């Protein structure tokens, strides 16, 4: 009952206004204020600062800098070799499996179309594989490459900013296709096309990319595409983007291209660099 009330309440909230205010506060550099936010966050969550490049949480100029902190070199070694797909984030597997009849599983009893997620035809992924990984507030919030690839296009899709927590995921149909998101489309010589989707959420009003800076949100909130005539190359493990506050990453692979590992079972906790699949040769 409370979960349904929470979801109903979200339908009435001004998502983007709330997220803008949160983002504004997170970027303030007034020392007493940002230290108050960081201190409150540390009391709520157990954060392992020994893994961070800067271990003193109060040394960060703003709460957002603390939240999107870099890891220390070597904190997340990459498993295996070039044919090993690694987790692009720290997080928990929400769902994974086959993309049957063009549908992805969101939660028990809820499926949604890959075309709706991509806001474009996604037939090439039918009978392929997907994985949805949820980043909790205490997780590392930079997103890295699961394998080497060249970025051929990027797309910003406007939408709502519902929470992507467990209650909303279980109750609200098509959640990930409703929320604002950034879609990265890659090619890899071994697996062909693959796609990584960064889904926004309540209080997550911004995605910053390594190659193009801030791409979400756009002021006019209109669908926008970038096609790269000279594709942008990334190595396995390279940083791709970061959530300014946290959310969800969805990976899509073509049929017969990867062999998923047991670590992709729903509910499994993942660390950046951990093996999640092997390339099918």
Phi, psi and omega in degrees: 000313180296323179298317180293323176297318180299317180292318178298318178300320181298327180299334184267346186281147173280084189308310187290325177296313179301316182292324177295317179296316178299315179297320178299313181296320183295337182263359180292139183251014175289114194305310180300322182290311182293326177292326175298315179296314181296317179298318179297319180296318180294330177286330180281324188230148177271107183253127178272090183286348179294341178275347187277154177295324173246113190277341179275111184297333183273001177276350181283140184296332181212168176298321180296321176297320176295315184294323182260027185304146174284151172274156176291149177306133179085358182291333180227079178295150180274132179284150169066208184242195184297339179270004178263121174277134182244157177298133180281352187211168160275132180174190179238138178289117177279308176210157171201162178150196181282147175269088186272126179052035177075015183246142174250145178275125176267312178198171181307123179086358181231117172240160176214158188277139177298326177300321180289321177299315185277346188053036182191161178301134180234028185302330183296342181266354179301131185072007173275204185231147176228159172215134177246124184238125182263130176261116177283163181304329183276355183281161169295133191247022171260145184250130184241171183281130178287336174200169181296149178189162174251129180279117181261331178203157177222142184223132173259125180244116179290161179176196178278180177225059175293153169302146176250022176291176188302316184298312182293322180297323181285332191254324188266110182297141175065028186308311187288340175270352176268326186282155174300145184200161174239131186244124179250125181247121186243164166230144178226138185301329184270322186254353183081221181280140168215155186230141173239128181244127173257115185261127177285172180203175177305129184076002177246080186261015185206138171235130179247126180260156179291320188269339187227007180072210182289127178236354179215131000272162171263146188301321183273353179050045175250149178303133182223139179235146173236121176251134186255106178294330171248096186305146180270122185268137176231142172270161175303129179090350178296146174291134179256313186194177176216148172274127171273090201084178201246175180186232191222144175241135177239131178251138178232133180229149180290158181299140176073011185264332182225157175244102186296147177269166178298338181294348178270009176294136180307137181095347182286135173278134180242152170241144176312131178093349179286143180295134175238347181188170172236148174292135176278123182253000000 
